[in-house]
Amino acid sequence: MGANVGTSVTSSLVALAQSTDRATFRRAFAAATVHDMFNLLTVLVLLPLEMATGYLFHSTDAIVASMQLTARRGANRPLLKAITAPLSRLVIQVDESSLELVSLNGSDQSLRLVSLCCPAGNASNSSCSPCGHLFRAVAEQWGDMACGGLLLLLSLVLLCACLVLLVKTLHSLLQGSLASTLRRGVNAECPGRLSCLTGYVAMLLGALLTLLVQSSSVFTSTLTPLVGVGVVSLERVYPLTLGSNVGTTVTGVLAAMASDERHLAPALQIALVHLLFNVSGIVLFFPLPCLRRVPLRLAKALGRTTARFRWFSLVYLGAVFLLMPLAVFALSLAGPLVMASTLAPLAALLLLLLLVNVLQTRRPTWLCPLLRTWAWLPRPLRSLSPWDQCIDQCLCYRRCSRPASPREHVTPPHCVSAV
């Protein structure tokens, strides 16, 4: 469940690259966060259900128990790895046997994860020669931890650079007649009475394309700038994203089928848990139009908010993908009783606030006069505008307080009030 939520952060980072234009940023961030909304809503429903009944565990356990399992070494055929593996071996090589021992038995200081010595010549002799990858010297002198940290930093820099280039490339390509043709093709509906099946066809297409590239992050990150420039609608991205969620689980099932006999059953079961989690979420939040609109409306509201207050996108990313997981992890260390007694009142409060907001819009007469508006609350508790003004004044004060160059004698008009 955590992996499902975490994998959608890449699309949000792509949307940040389009923050220069408010309209484009509104559409792009809504497209990125519709994935977040679906995953978070599914977790909110299925996590308590799983803790109470073991729905996912018992269902997948029954499926695995009814199967005659046989390891299939050729089941997992990575399509892109055949292209990327030669380059990645030039950068870093990992001892897979040591990695497997660490994953099964825990950390061991005597094991080296980075390969320093590679087999020389035929596999029949036991001699080896120094590996020729770029990070061999770093791992030998500084250790695996430093080498891993340096690789993590380098990969993040390359990821951000590739995402920015992806957005700029799509912006330059999707203009004129090509954009209008692609818009008509992607947003087209099935003819006649089959129009109700359009979303399911898009879902199947998203699953197939994700299975081809073997990464839901790559697929959804490509869709985000397309929505930003107005080529693909948010309503069409939603089923494509759900199909991508299912397609990425097929890769896990294929990888599980390639496990050895000892670990085949648990590996296949956790892969099926991932698949069943996403299928259950689709059953909950797609067939019924009233429930289908919930993630879409939440994503649109978040897109409008971040387009008006662009700093809020950073607050959202930090809260959802950093602070919230750390808080839940800290509560889990304190024990299930502490975690339940803390999260249950918070969840009840959030549901109550959501219900009051809906009734304020739809049925205000059902509420007492005090709750029909939030005007009685202090303004910073009911609006982001005071926080936005505070941030603007702080930034403006820093710009205006810098020493002026000899050519600068006039204070900018927009900084007078802050000074």
Buried (B, 14 or more C-beta within 10 A) or exposed (E): BEEBBBBBBBBBBBBBBBBEEBEBBBBBBBBBBBBBBBBBBBBEBBBBEBEEEEBBBEBBBEBBEEEEBEBEEEEBEEEEEEEEEEEEBEEBBBBEEBEEBBEEEEEEEEBBBBBBEBBEEEEEEEEEEEBEBEBBEBBBEEBBEEBBEBBEEEEEEEBBEEBBEBBEEBBEEBEEEEBEEBBEEBBEEBEEEEEEEBBBBBBBBBBEBBBEBBBBBBBBBBBBBBBBBEBBBBBBBBBBBBBBBBBBBBBBBBBBBBBEEEBBBEBBBBBBBBBBBBBBBBEBBBEEEEEBBBBBEBBBEBBBBBBEBBBBBEBBBEEBBEEEEEBEEEBEEEEEEEBEEBBEEEEEEEEEEEEBEEBBEEEEEEBEEEEBEBEEEEEEEEEBEEBBEEBBBEEBEEEBEEEEEEEEEEEEEEBEEBE
